[in-house]
Amino acid sequence: MCELYSKRDTLGLRKKHIGPSCKVFFASDPIKIVRAQRQYMFDENGEQYLDCINNVAHDPKPTT
């Protein structure tokens, strides 16, 4: 799986562009989600996670 930025670079960009009030889950070793399909998200190692928060739409089709 090809990635544009490493986890370290992604965290640096997050710190630069997103305010401190938006906290990172698992701050000591955050999970970097690189893709999602239906109710599942996948990290940079291909590990699958069930999306229980449901605050982001993953379906590529627009919803009405």
N, C-alpha and C positions, 0 to 999 in steps of 0.2 A: 504494500500500500504506500503510495507516494504522498509525502506531506510537504507543504510549503514552508512551514516553520517548526522548529523543535519545540518541545514543551517549555524549555527555558525561554526561548524567544517569544513564545505566545504569552507567557506570564509577564515578561517585560513589556510587551505591547499592551496587555491588559492594565498593568500598573500605570502606564503612560496615558491611556485614553479613557479608562473607566474609574470613576471616583471611589474612594475608600469605603463608602457606605454600602456598596455592592460587594458583599463578601464572597470569597472562594470557599466552596465546600472542601473539606479535607485539606486545609491549608498546609499541613506539613508535607503532604505528597498528593497534590491535586490530580484528579483524573482528567486527561485531555480527550474529550470526545471528538472524533474525527468524522463520524458519519452516523446516520440514523436511518432506520427503516421500520415503519409502523410503530409499534410500542417499544422497540429496542434501540439502544444507542451502543456504539462501539468505540473503544478507546484505541490509542495508537498501536497497541499490541494485539488488536483483534478481539479483546475480551468483550463479551456481551453483557449489557446492563438493561434491566427493565426500567423504563422511564416512569417513575411514580409521581413526579412533580407535575408533569403535564402543563407546563407554562409556555411551551414552544410547539408550534405545529410542524410536523415532519413530513406531511403529505405534500408532494410537489404540485398537486392540483389546487387551484384557489378554492377556498371555502366561502360559502355565502351564508 
